């Protein structure tokens, strides 16, 4: 829903008036009215937006997303048809959680050049905006106690919203598992891609949904997904509400982006999906792999991740079996360190863009210094790995040191 279209501007018309003398003695005089300039229409005052793109809840939305329900912040994604996709947050949600939720939604809606269904995702985004669908970031956990969950919107709870570099993300103990990718995917699937077997198809990619449905049917019948006996009642419930394809796709996506790599089970998604990691997909669920391969979803995370200000030490973008979070972080490409803790970054092969924080930061590379080309332009340091398929091309902003296998050196500076 386009916030700018919510408000109605009323133009005030000027009244013309005339006056005359006493009619007994003096003929009525004709008075030429003085033209009154029309009132200049004024745009409604919108809340101030901070540097992270977050504002107070706009007045037009407060009637629904009320302070009494603890909604206090708002952000959005603009769509090509002039619409917006609104995101409302309650008062316990952190700014980094808001930004990350918006980033994941934008990631799903970012064009994927050369892909079968995602080369131009504008129709998907426009359909979400036109439907008035709203993403709700809610306090607490999904335990039935938050009254705002009854509102018309896709809920995502504080207790399941990890932030890169935060304790929940680094520890990956699944007490606060990262459900953001799943819940925001449901939002995009329901209102953008579209779901079949409803009275009408409300999305814009019926051919892609047909492939998703076929993969889901195969996975369920071949006991690749939701096969444990404990899931039988859940499958019955999903069948009744026509949510099987959405939940199956979420299982595939979570494994595709590494969210279950550290889970203590041979399987993904709480032990009910055969593929635990991306590498598993091709051999364990080929149909699931096919709906990921060059179709709609990028193979890496397209957003710039804000590393939580609590983090200190070496944040690794390269997979390291001893660091559980790297099952997930290996798919990050661009990051920004926040806060004031001294933090370093281990690069990966995805041609990273990395921004430092206010402390001293070091970028860490795999090979010897002689195997890299280093340059400085516009206060950005570029480090190009001269060997293929290792560290790629890295653009660094605000980094003081470069660490190689044989030496640590000062980064070039202007």
N, C-alpha and C positions, 0 to 999 in steps of 0.2 A: 504494500500500500504506500503510495507516494505521500509523504507527510505534507509536502507543499500544496497538495490538492485538498487537504482536509479542511483548510481554513477558507472561509468565505469572506470576501472583501466587499463591503457595501459602500457604494458611492453616494455621497450626500448631495441631493439636488437643492439649489438655491431658490428661494421664493422671491417672486417679483411683487413689489407693493407700490401703490400710488396714493397720494393725498390731495385734497382740494379745499377751497375756502368755503364760507357760508353760501349756500345755494340761493338764498333770498335776495342777496344784493350783488353777488358776483358770480358770473358763469363759472362753471367748474373748470379748473385749470388742468391742462394735460401735463403730467410730469413724466419725463423720460426716466425710467428706472436705471440705476447705476448697475452695470453688469457685475456680478459676483463671480470671482474666479472659482472654478470647481475645486472641490477638495482633492488634494493629491492622494491617491490610494497609497496606503502604507502596508508593507509586508509585515506579517505577524513576527513578533520577536521570538527567535529561536534560542534555546539554551546554548550557552557558551560551550564550545567543543574544545577539549584539552589536546595536548600534543599526541595523545594516543588515539584520538578519534572518538573519545567517550564524552558524553554530556549528561546533564540531568534528563529525566523523562520529559519529553515535550508535552505541553499542556493538553494537546488534543488526544493524548494517549492516557492521561492520568485518570480519566473516568473509569477505565478498565484496569490499568496497571497502577493501582493506587498506592499511596504511602502506607495505608493501613495494611496492605499486603506486602509491605516492605520493599517494593520496587523503588529504586532510587537512581538508576543509571541506564543509559541507552547508547547503542551504537547501531550502525547500519552498513549495508552494502548497496551501493547504487547500481541500477541495472540499465541496460542500453536503451530501454524503452521509456526512460524517465521515471521508472518506479524505484522502490526501495524494498529491501528485505530487512525487517526490523529485528533487533536483538535487545531484549529487556533483561536487566539483572537486578536481583535482590541485594540487600545491603551487606551480606557477608561474603559476597563474591569479590575476589581481588581483581585489581585492574589487569594483572597479567593473565588471569583466567578469562576475563572478557576478551582481551586481545587474542588469546590463543583460540578461543571458540570462533571468533570472527575469522581468524587466519585459516582455520581448518575448513570452514565453510567456503571461504574464498579459494582455497586450494582445490576443493572439489569443483568449483565453477571456473577455474582458470583454463583457458584454451590449451589443448594438447595437440600441437600441429602434427599433421600426418596420421593422426589416429582415426579410427573408423567412425566413432560417434562423438568424439570430443574435440574435433578441430575447431569448431565454433560452438561454444556452449551458451551463447547469448539467449537462445530460445529457452533453454533450461532455466536460466536465471530469471528471465522475463516471466516465465510461467509461475515460478515461485512467488515473485512479487505480485503478479496479477491475482493470485489466489489469496493474498493477504496473509500467508503463512508467517508465523512468528516463532522465533527461537527464544525459549525462556530459560534463563540461567538462575537456578533456584538454590536457596539455602539448604543445608543439611544433606540428607540422603533420601533415597526413594523408599520411605517407610510408611507412607500414607498420612503423615502428619502435616505436610505443607499444603495449606488450603489453595495456594496459587497453582498447584498441579491440576486443579479442576478447570482452569482457564483454557481457552482454545489456543493451543500452541504446543510445540515440541519441547518437553522438559529435558534439562540436563542439570544434574545436581552438583553442588560444591564438592561433596565427598567422592566424586568420580571424575573430577577435572584436574588432571595432572598439569604441571607446568615444567617445561624443560629446565633441568638444573635444580628443581625443588626436591625435597626429601622423598616424596612419593615417587617421583620419576626416577631418581637415582637408585633407590632401594628396590623398586619393582617387586614388592612383597605381596601385591594383589589385595591387601586390605583396602586400599583405595585404588582400584584398578582404573586404567585409562579408558573410560567409556566415551570420551568425546568423539572419537572417530566413528563409533557405532551410532550414537544418537544423532549426530549431525548428518550422517549418511542416510538414516531413516528419513530425515527432513528433506534431503535432496531427492531421494528415491520416490517418496510419496507425492511430492508437489512439483518435481521437475522431470525426472526420467519417466515416471508414471508406472502404475501397477495394473496388470491385466486382471481378468476374472471379477472385476467390479461391474456394476450396471453400465458404466461408461468409462472410457480410458481418459484419465485427467492429466496425463503427462504429454511429453513431446517426442519420446524415443520408444515407440512401440516395438521396433525391430530389436533394439538392444534388450528391452524387457523380455522379449520372447527368448533370447539367448540365456538371460539370467534364469528365467523360469525353467527352461530345459535343463540347465545345469543343476538347479535345485531339485527337480524331480529325480534326476539320476542320483544325486547325492543321497537323497532320502531313501530311495528304493534299494540302492546298493550299500546302504549302511555306512556311508562316509560322513554323514552329518546327522546329529540328533538321534542316534541309534540306541543309546542306553535305555533300558526299561524305565528308568527314573524320568525320562523326558517324554514319555508317552502322553501324559495328560497335557503337557505343554504343547506338543505337536497338535493335539486335538483342538486346543484353544486357538493356536495360530491358524489352523485350517478354517475354523469357524469365522475368524475375523479377517481372513485372506492376508495374512502377514508372513506366510512361509518364505516367500522369495526375498522379502526385506531382511528377515533374520538370517537366512542363509548367506546373502550377499555380505552382511555385516561380519559374519564369521570368516569369509574369504578375505575381506578387506583387512581385518585385524591381523590375520596371519601374514598377509601381503606386506604390511607395513611394520612387521616385527613385534607386535604388541604381546604375543604369547611365547616369544622365544625363551624367556626366563621362567616360564611357568613349570612347576614341578609335576609334569605329566608328559607322556609321549604325544599328547594331542593338544590341539588348540581350543580356544573359546570354552573355558571351564571343562575341558576334557571331552567335549562332544563334537569336535570337528577333526577329521582325520589329519589335516595338514596343520602342523604347528608353526612352520616357518615358510617363507617364500620358496625356498629350495624344495620344500616338500610338495608344493602344488603340482608341479609338472608330472610327478610320478604317482602321487596319491590321489589327486583329484584333477585329472586332465581337463575336464569340462570347466572346473573352477579356474584353472590356469588360463583357459582360452578366453574367458570373459574379462580377464585382467590384461591380457597381452595386446597392447596397442589398440585398445578399444575406447576407453573413456578416462581411466584413472592414470595419472602420471606415475612413473616408476620411482620417483623421489618426491620429497615433500617440497612444494614450491614456495612456501612462505618463509619469511625471515623470522626465525625463532628467537624470542627474547629469553636468554638464560637467566633464571631467577637470581635475584641479588644475594640470596643466601649462599649461593654456590662459591666454593673456593677450591683451588687445585687445578687439575688438568681435565678439561671436558673433552671427551673423545668423540670425534665424528667417524672414527674408524672402528669396525667391529673388533672387540676384544672379549674373548670368552670369559675372562675373569671379571668383566664389568657388565653386569646384567642389563643395564640400560642401553648398552650399545647395540643390542638386538634391534632397538628402535632408532637410536640416534644415527646409525649408519645410513639412514635414508634422508637425513637432513643435509641440505646443501648450504644454506645461508643462515648465519646466526649473529646475534648481537649480545655481548656481555653487558649486564646491567649491574648497578650498585658500585661498591667501592672495594670489594675484596680482590686481591691479586688472583687472577684466573688466567689459565693458559688453554690453548686449543690444539688438539691433535687433528690435523686435517685429514680429509679422505679424498677420493678420486673424482668427486662430483663438481670440480671447478668452483670452489667455495668463495663466497664473499663474506668476510668476517670483520666485525666491528668491535673494537675493544671498549672497556669501560674507563672510569677515571683513575684506576690503579695501573700498576705496571703489568703488561701482558706479554706473553711469549707464544709465538706460533711454532708448533712442533712438527717436523717433517721426518720422513722415513729414511732417506738416504744421506750420503755425504754431500757436503756443501758444493763440491765441484760438479755435482749432477743437476744443479739448478741454475736458472738464469734469474737474476734479481734486478729489478728496476724500480724507479720512483717517478711518479707523475701525479701532479695535483694532490700532493700529500698522501697518496695511496701507494703502498708498496705492493708490487706484483712479483710473485714467486712462481716461476714456471718449472715444473719437473721435466727434465729432458728425457726421462724414461717413460715409456707408455704404460698406461693402466696402473699407475701407482698413486701419485699425489696431485696430478692435474695442474690446473692454472688457478692460483689463489690470489685474490685481491684483498689486501689487509688495510684496515683503517684504524689508527690509534694503537698500533702495536710497537713495543719498544725493542723486543728481542726476537731473533730467529734461531731456532735450535735444530741442528742437523745431527746426524749420527756421529760426526767427527768433531763438531764445534758448535759453540753458541756465539752469535755475533749480534752487535747492535743493528737494528733495522735502519735502513737509510732514512734520513730526515732532510727536510728542506733547509 
